[in-house]
Amino acid sequence: MSTDVSIQIQLKPAQSEAYLRWLTSQYEQLMAACWYDDRYRFTPQGERGPKILRDHPHIAGLSRSRKYLMHNKGVDSAVRAAFNRRNHLSQRGTTVKCWIFQNPDPTGRGNA
């Protein structure tokens, strides 16, 4: 039984920007709530963020979604601009993809 989940949504550019702002807001609020928790008080410098992401997979999911959307936005914008210039078309929806994979690393330190 596979535990991988793939989600695909179609958004217009304005919706994509709003969604990115919302993801960032949620990520920042949740990280701030965990950052000063006594549980992480004695975590060595530079390891607190990764430890929080390992301990809270929903925050790691927000982080991955934000990173993918920010990367996709830059690539997609350049491709769309060239396509629209060549074909004289108006803007179309943006596809946002988010993949969540089971971490094969036995230490639990993945790319979150």
N, C-alpha and C positions, 0 to 999 in steps of 0.2 A: 504494500500500500504506500503510495507516494505522499509525502507531506509537502511537496512543492505547491505553491499557489501562484498563478499568473493572473494579473488584472489588467485589462485594457479599457481605457475610456477615451472618448472623442470630445475635445474641447475647442472652443473658439479661442483666439489669442487672448482676448480680454478675460475669459474664464480661466485660462491657463495661468495668467498673471495673478488673478485673485486666488486661485488654488495654491499657487506657490507662496503667496503672502500668508495664507491661512496655515499651510504646513509649517512655515518658518515660525509663526506665532506659537503654534502648538508645541513645536520642538523646543523653542526657547523657554516657554513656561514650564514644561516638564523637566527640562535639564536644570533649570534654576531651582525647582522644588527638590530635586534629588541632590544637587551639588553640595548643599550645606547640611545634608542629613548626617547624623552622627555615625551612621554605618560607613561613611566614606572619609571620616575625619583623619584617619591615619594612613590613607592610601597615598603612596609616593607620588610626588609631582610628575605630571605627564601621564599618569596611569588612571587618574580619576575618571575622565571622560570615557575611555574605552571600557572601564569596569562598569560604569553606569549603563552603557549600551549593552554590555553582556548580561547584566542583571535585569534589564527592562527591555525586552524585545520589541515592545510597541514603540518605544522611543527610537530604537535602532531602525525600525520600519519607516518611521517618519524621516529619519536622517537619509536613508537610502532613497526614498521617494523624492525628497528635496534635491539630492545630488543628481539623480537621474533627470529630473525635470529641468534643473538649471543647465545641465550639459546638453540635453535634448533641445532646449530652447535656443541655445547659441547655434548649434548645428542646423536645426530646423529653420531658423530665421534666415540663414545664409542660403540654404537650399531653396526655400520658398521664395526668397527675393529673386534669385536667378530664374526660377521657374516662371514666376509671375511676369518678370521683365520679358522673357522670351515669348510667353503665350498671352500676354496682356490680360491676365486673369486677376480677379479680386481675391482677397484672402479667403482661405478655407479653414476648416477646423484643424486643430492640432491633435495628434494622437499622443497620448501619454501612456507609457507602459511601465509597470512596476513588477519586478520579479522578486520573489522571496525564496531563497534556497536553504536547504538544510546545510548546516556548516559541517564539512567533512573534517575540519581541523579538530583533533581530539582535545586540544587545550582550550577550545571554545573561543579562541581569539580570531575572529573573522574580520572581514572588511565590512564594517557597519557604517 
